[in-house]
Amino acid sequence: MERRKILLGSGAALATVLAGCSSSETGEETDDDGDSFGDDDGGDDGYDDGYDDGDDGYDDDDDEIPGFDDGVETGSDKLSVTSVHREGRDVGVIVETDTTDRDELYKELEVVAHDLAYAISDPDHFKDEIETIELVLEYDGAHVLGLFVDVQWILDYLDDEISREELRKKIVEAEE
């Protein structure tokens, strides 16, 4: 007899839980604020709820770098590109070096900057989506030097507005 009461009680509790779950399921996705995503007709209702949906017009696919060829190789004897990745509007480039001498690294940057510039296959698309390139030079896995490259400098170089040496100087001066 006691088993029956327990089974009936647990069955009633289970039915209550299931009824509660099914009444809140409407077939629409909702966010944490209760706003519905399922019935959006795509139109502008003129109401700004202050919610930033994160759509800034840019594709934040971290695997794709727009207007940039994968597999950058450098003609430098001392530096080699080991990784290129996108983080929002920035491109990170990991460069392995076999020297820690800054003067030598700065000279070799000319070659790497040239090679990165010519890896840009569609300058307009690249410029629209990428703002800076961060070069991280590593020696035996340890960070040796970090440099920022403004995309406009690269485009100026591609348009022959600045020389290879001037591009290197801009990168080095930005570090100081």
Contacts in CASP RR format, 6 or more apart in sequence:
PFRMAT RR
TARGET T0000
AUTHOR 0000-0000-0000
METHOD contacts of the structure
MODEL  1
MERRKILLGSGAALATVLAGCSSSETGEETDDDGDSFGDDDGGDDGYDDG
YDDGDDGYDDDDDEIPGFDDGVETGSDKLSVTSVHREGRDVGVIVETDTT
DRDELYKELEVVAHDLAYAISDPDHFKDEIETIELVLEYDGAHVLGLFVD
VQWILDYLDDEISREELRKKIVEAEE
27 38 0 8 1.000
28 36 0 8 1.000
28 37 0 8 1.000
28 38 0 8 1.000
28 39 0 8 1.000
29 36 0 8 1.000
29 37 0 8 1.000
29 38 0 8 1.000
30 36 0 8 1.000
30 37 0 8 1.000
31 37 0 8 1.000
33 51 0 8 1.000
35 49 0 8 1.000
35 51 0 8 1.000
58 88 0 8 1.000
58 89 0 8 1.000
58 129 0 8 1.000
59 66 0 8 1.000
59 129 0 8 1.000
60 88 0 8 1.000
61 86 0 8 1.000
62 85 0 8 1.000
62 86 0 8 1.000
62 87 0 8 1.000
62 88 0 8 1.000
63 86 0 8 1.000
64 86 0 8 1.000
65 84 0 8 1.000
65 85 0 8 1.000
65 86 0 8 1.000
65 91 0 8 1.000
65 126 0 8 1.000
65 130 0 8 1.000
66 122 0 8 1.000
66 125 0 8 1.000
66 126 0 8 1.000
66 128 0 8 1.000
66 129 0 8 1.000
66 130 0 8 1.000
67 120 0 8 1.000
67 121 0 8 1.000
67 122 0 8 1.000
67 123 0 8 1.000
67 125 0 8 1.000
67 126 0 8 1.000
68 84 0 8 1.000
68 91 0 8 1.000
68 119 0 8 1.000
68 120 0 8 1.000
68 121 0 8 1.000
68 126 0 8 1.000
68 130 0 8 1.000
69 119 0 8 1.000
69 120 0 8 1.000
69 121 0 8 1.000
70 84 0 8 1.000
71 81 0 8 1.000
71 84 0 8 1.000
71 119 0 8 1.000
72 81 0 8 1.000
72 84 0 8 1.000
72 93 0 8 1.000
72 115 0 8 1.000
72 116 0 8 1.000
72 119 0 8 1.000
73 80 0 8 1.000
73 81 0 8 1.000
73 115 0 8 1.000
74 80 0 8 1.000
74 81 0 8 1.000
74 95 0 8 1.000
74 111 0 8 1.000
74 112 0 8 1.000
74 115 0 8 1.000
75 111 0 8 1.000
75 115 0 8 1.000
76 108 0 8 1.000
76 111 0 8 1.000
76 112 0 8 1.000
76 115 0 8 1.000
77 108 0 8 1.000
78 97 0 8 1.000
78 98 0 8 1.000
78 99 0 8 1.000
78 104 0 8 1.000
78 105 0 8 1.000
78 108 0 8 1.000
79 95 0 8 1.000
79 96 0 8 1.000
79 97 0 8 1.000
79 105 0 8 1.000
79 108 0 8 1.000
79 109 0 8 1.000
79 111 0 8 1.000
79 112 0 8 1.000
79 137 0 8 1.000
80 95 0 8 1.000
80 96 0 8 1.000
81 93 0 8 1.000
81 94 0 8 1.000
81 95 0 8 1.000
81 96 0 8 1.000
81 112 0 8 1.000
81 115 0 8 1.000
81 116 0 8 1.000
82 94 0 8 1.000
82 95 0 8 1.000
82 96 0 8 1.000
82 138 0 8 1.000
83 92 0 8 1.000
83 93 0 8 1.000
83 94 0 8 1.000
84 91 0 8 1.000
84 92 0 8 1.000
84 93 0 8 1.000
84 94 0 8 1.000
85 91 0 8 1.000
85 92 0 8 1.000
86 92 0 8 1.000
86 130 0 8 1.000
89 129 0 8 1.000
89 130 0 8 1.000
89 131 0 8 1.000
89 132 0 8 1.000
90 130 0 8 1.000
90 131 0 8 1.000
90 132 0 8 1.000
90 133 0 8 1.000
90 134 0 8 1.000
91 130 0 8 1.000
91 132 0 8 1.000
91 133 0 8 1.000
91 134 0 8 1.000
92 133 0 8 1.000
92 134 0 8 1.000
92 135 0 8 1.000
92 136 0 8 1.000
93 116 0 8 1.000
93 133 0 8 1.000
93 134 0 8 1.000
93 135 0 8 1.000
93 136 0 8 1.000
94 136 0 8 1.000
94 138 0 8 1.000
95 112 0 8 1.000
95 135 0 8 1.000
95 136 0 8 1.000
95 137 0 8 1.000
95 138 0 8 1.000
96 137 0 8 1.000
96 138 0 8 1.000
96 139 0 8 1.000
96 141 0 8 1.000
97 105 0 8 1.000
97 108 0 8 1.000
97 137 0 8 1.000
97 138 0 8 1.000
97 139 0 8 1.000
97 144 0 8 1.000
98 139 0 8 1.000
99 105 0 8 1.000
99 139 0 8 1.000
100 139 0 8 1.000
100 144 0 8 1.000
102 145 0 8 1.000
105 137 0 8 1.000
105 144 0 8 1.000
105 145 0 8 1.000
106 168 0 8 1.000
106 172 0 8 1.000
107 168 0 8 1.000
109 135 0 8 1.000
109 147 0 8 1.000
109 168 0 8 1.000
109 171 0 8 1.000
109 172 0 8 1.000
110 164 0 8 1.000
110 165 0 8 1.000
110 167 0 8 1.000
110 168 0 8 1.000
112 135 0 8 1.000
113 149 0 8 1.000
113 154 0 8 1.000
113 157 0 8 1.000
113 164 0 8 1.000
113 167 0 8 1.000
113 168 0 8 1.000
113 171 0 8 1.000
114 157 0 8 1.000
114 164 0 8 1.000
114 167 0 8 1.000
116 133 0 8 1.000
116 149 0 8 1.000
116 154 0 8 1.000
117 154 0 8 1.000
117 157 0 8 1.000
117 158 0 8 1.000
117 167 0 8 1.000
118 158 0 8 1.000
120 126 0 8 1.000
120 154 0 8 1.000
120 158 0 8 1.000
123 155 0 8 1.000
123 158 0 8 1.000
126 151 0 8 1.000
127 151 0 8 1.000
127 152 0 8 1.000
127 155 0 8 1.000
130 151 0 8 1.000
131 150 0 8 1.000
131 151 0 8 1.000
132 148 0 8 1.000
132 149 0 8 1.000
132 150 0 8 1.000
132 151 0 8 1.000
133 148 0 8 1.000
133 149 0 8 1.000
133 151 0 8 1.000
133 154 0 8 1.000
134 146 0 8 1.000
134 147 0 8 1.000
134 148 0 8 1.000
134 149 0 8 1.000
135 145 0 8 1.000
135 146 0 8 1.000
135 147 0 8 1.000
135 148 0 8 1.000
135 149 0 8 1.000
135 171 0 8 1.000
136 143 0 8 1.000
136 145 0 8 1.000
136 146 0 8 1.000
137 143 0 8 1.000
137 144 0 8 1.000
137 145 0 8 1.000
137 146 0 8 1.000
137 147 0 8 1.000
138 144 0 8 1.000
145 175 0 8 1.000
146 175 0 8 1.000
147 171 0 8 1.000
147 172 0 8 1.000
147 174 0 8 1.000
147 175 0 8 1.000
148 171 0 8 1.000
148 174 0 8 1.000
148 175 0 8 1.000
149 171 0 8 1.000
149 174 0 8 1.000
150 170 0 8 1.000
150 174 0 8 1.000
153 162 0 8 1.000
153 167 0 8 1.000
153 170 0 8 1.000
153 171 0 8 1.000
154 167 0 8 1.000
156 162 0 8 1.000
156 167 0 8 1.000
157 163 0 8 1.000
157 164 0 8 1.000
157 166 0 8 1.000
157 167 0 8 1.000
162 170 0 8 1.000
END
